[in-house]
Amino acid sequence: MAKRGGFPGGGMPGNMANLMKQAQRMQRQMEEQQKEIESKEFTAAAGGGAVEVTVSGKKEVLKVKLAEEVVDPEDIEMLEDLIVAAANEALRQVEEETGSAMSKLTGGLGMPGMF
């Protein structure tokens, strides 16, 4: 009498086992890619280069560089806006690099909850 349910030889069918191996390999590749991105630095400028902000791939501000002429005690608000703009652009670069790297690994498939 033939068994009902289950798979020949017990355990997972071959396709399922291969799929699990591929998923584990992809996860390792994603983790390696994320570590690589986290070790990079991203710099962006605002105000024609008057303000430069450098962030890490971990999205931490590492450095702010100001041109002397942009430091005007009469216009602090402009300097604040330039710093925000440069920081946001540098962080956008981190997001873009992360998205691009993950897209290469996943073949462009939408992977919800990933990075």
N, C-alpha and C positions, 0 to 999 in steps of 0.2 A: 504494500500500500504506500502510495506517495505521500510525502509530508506536505502538509498545508502550511503556507506562510514560511517565513524565514528565507534564507538564501543558501544555495548549495555550499557546502563546506563551512557553514556557520559564519559568523562575522559579516562585515560589510561587503556589498558587491564591489567588483573591481572599479567601476566608474566612481562610486562614492569614495573609495579609498584614495583614488587619484585626485579627486576634487579636494579632499581634505589636505593632501600633501601640497597641492598647488596653493591652497588658501594659506597654509602655514608658511610656505616659501614667500608668498606675496607679503604676508605680515612681517616677516623678517626683513624683506627688502624695504618696506615702508619705514620700519624702525631705523634701518641704516640710513635711509634717505633723510629722515627727520633729524637724526644726529648730525649728518653732514650739513644740513641747512642751519641747525642751531649753532654750529661752529663758525658760520660765516658772519660777515658784517655788511650792512647795507647803509649807504650814505645818500642823503638827498639834500638838495639846496632849495632855498627860497629867496626872493628879493634879488634875483640876478646873482646869486652866490654870496649875498651878504650874510646869510645864515646857513650853516650846515649842521645837520643832525645825523649822527651815526647810531644805528641800533643793531643789536645782535639778532640772530635768527631765533632767539628765545623771546624776542619782542621786548628787550630791555634797552633803554637809552644808555649808550656808552659814552657819547661825547656830544657836546654842543660847541660849535665854533662860530664866533661872531666877528664880522669885519668892524673895525673901529668906527667907521662912519655911520653904522647903523645904530650905534648906542647913543641915542639922543634923549636926554632926561626930559625934554619937552614932549616926547612922543613915545612913551613906554608902550602904549597900546599897539602901535605898529610893530614893534620888536616882538611883543608877545604873539601877535598874529603870525609873524614870519616863523617863529619857533614852532608854533602849532602846525603850520602848513608843512614845514620841512619834516617834522616828526611824523605827521600823518602820511606823507609821501614815502618816507623810509619804511614805515610799517606796512604800507600797501605793497611795497616791493617784496617784503618778506612773504606776505600772503600770496602774491603772484608766483613767486618762486616755489612755494609750498604746493600751490594748486597745480602748477605746471609739472612738478616732479611726481605728484601723486597721479595725475592724469596719464603720464607716461607708463606708470606701473599698472594702472587699472585699465589701460586701453581706452580711456575716455568714459568708462562706465561710471555712473553716479553711485558712489559708495556712501550712503548716509552715515553720519556719525564718525567718519574717518577724518581726522585732522580738521 
